[in-house]
């Protein structure tokens, strides 16, 4: 089940409500990665407290551990992981392609070895949908090839044609009526291929559309160009999801162009590397200058971590490699993203995206 | 500051109220270890939620990282770690002895090398109290030698005499009037030496008395004999603390003989090794048999973990080495201990210690 209602629109940017089997979320929405059915270092009840409304889990990882049939037997992914809000599952394509050699990619699917057991496995469109149907996420993704960057145009075109064939097979294999299914636009950094992929995907017809193959090494300009070459061919009244993006500024730039959904490992990965997200940019809490600071991480933040612990204490926990540090910084960074999305939606409604862009100016500086 | 009021007594067992600078706790009390100013994998607010009322921090560890002067500058240990309840600090003796060779132990103190930097350091009674005074714990401990087990009687006697001299020096060095100071009874497994140490320590005079040198490898019978040889020489109206003990059954046995305070790494160490504490004994959550279980860890438990997550999910997190597993199991095990202490105090009041001993019979079985 999927209902999408646009409530505000300013130029191309949109605010909406996405209703799925496990609840309604406000869009643009940010979905942290919970690949193995947990956000890293942060149990579901703390993710909830941080203000997060939707997660991304991963079909490949959950196929290997604990197994999708196991999850189905335990009442599905939501019940299994104690998260009673919407979940999107990625098809596993992105993961298995990183494990496969070019010759292992066939029309049937991708041959690869499990990164856990070494077992030879084959992931196909049908298998990915079988896994995602069993997991019971709110949104399943078609099985696609995310072409590497850089890649020759001929490779990317062949790849996107194969992804279109896999998209049809994915749609045919999809069996869970409680689950929406999204198509994925590929085409690399080639504008005409992006259009070709978008039109082909929309022709097949899905509940929503992702733009894949971005944030894989191309420049920011290339990313936005590829995005702009895809969006005009996607239906206005259906949700659009840019996969694997990104920093607050990247999210703002994409939302400004009409994207509704985002996922990224950044908040939790940065937390594990001692990077705290603030409106003034990333702050490396492990620097010596914070050792004596009894200030909160971020004086404006209302997360559980900032309400109780100082910069100096967090730095101490990192210096001692205490796991509590990962949890506390992850919770803060997730709360920052949740709060950023609230501000983003408000800015779209108020037509003040430029002011919000200035407010996160430090994130621009650091990316140069 | 320290006030101790016994509210119930059944035979030797006692229930009381211990009032310290940062609050009042019910005794017998269990204090989890937060050596580095954090309970491992469990931030202070989650320790609080688990029902824990008092913690043990470590002077040696905090001297090295982040440094006691740093902690003092940041308003003391409570402010530093976000824990506004009582804290006891261990003197660091137990840690430095494990790093020192016999010839490094002199009348002045213990010469050893930092396990972090390799730097040559000297810990003395005066230094330990300087550290503890700066940390500002509610209870400081004298600097003692915890003799190894087994150890010849002559060694243990010389050691306890030195500990008595260090106890006097510790008392003379103690400068923080907001902090109580406890003496420590040594004497190994020798009953006459235990009496000698207890009488000598009480003669010096402290706010409370610990029984040290137990749980270092001796049998359970030897532990209880050494305890029984110490307790009659300690004042009835002052708190008694058995250091480093232990399992629920060990705690019950000691409380039955009149002990008021306990600390142990067991709940959090067991959690990190996938051992869940229940009234029926320890349960290894990483066993295959739990993989498909959607039962809570413990159906009778009201901790945050049992309210939301299943055995099968916790097993999955452990199999994937996810840090969230350590936090969730630590929280459960701490809650179990807190709950066990509530039941222990009730059983002492009601004179039903034998029934409680039967209820935790599984803990006996596993120790055989």
Interface residues (C-beta under 8 A of the other chain):
Chain A: X36 X37 X38 X39 X40 X41 X42 X43 X44 X45 X65 X66 X70 X73 X74 X75 X79 X80 X81 X82 X291 X292 X294 X304 X308 X309 X310 X312 X313 X315 X316 X317 X319 X320 X322 X323 X324 X326 X327 X328
Chain B: X36 X37 X38 X39 X40 X41 X42 X43 X44 X45 X65 X66 X70 X73 X74 X75 X79 X80 X81 X82 X291 X292 X294 X304 X308 X309 X310 X312 X313 X315 X316 X317 X319 X320 X322 X323 X324 X326 X327 X328
